[in-house]
């Protein structure tokens, strides 16, 4: 069985804690990953990141203004 990465565990934790009222978009094209997360209860409304893997994109997330 494949073990989840730390970043995947963080994502699952956010989903479980929020249960609703959030938006998570994950995309991959030609080896480039993008992650966008919007959670109104967070200090910043949204964060986006990109990288060569999901973990890289997750770690790259930085606050954006929606």
JOPETA-V851301 format. One record per residue. N is the residue number from 1. SS is DSSP state (~ for helix, > for strand, _ for the rest). OMEGA is omega as a letter, one per 30 degrees, with the letter a starting at -180 (* if undefined). Layout:
N SS OMEGA
N SS OMEGA
This chain:
1 _ l
2 _ l
3 _ l
4 _ l
5 _ l
6 ~ a
7 ~ l
8 ~ l
9 ~ l
10 ~ l
11 ~ l
12 ~ l
13 ~ l
14 ~ l
15 ~ a
16 ~ a
17 ~ a
18 ~ a
19 _ l
20 _ l
21 _ l
22 > l
23 > l
24 > l
25 > l
26 > l
27 > l
28 > l
29 > l
30 _ l
31 _ l
32 > a
33 > l
34 > l
35 > l
36 > a
37 > l
38 > l
39 > a
40 _ a
41 _ l
42 _ a
43 _ l
44 _ a
45 _ a
46 > l
47 > l
48 > l
49 > l
50 > l
51 > a
52 _ l
53 _ l
54 ~ a
55 ~ l
56 ~ a
57 ~ l
58 ~ l
59 ~ a
60 ~ a
61 _ l
62 > a
63 > l
64 > l
65 _ a
66 _ *
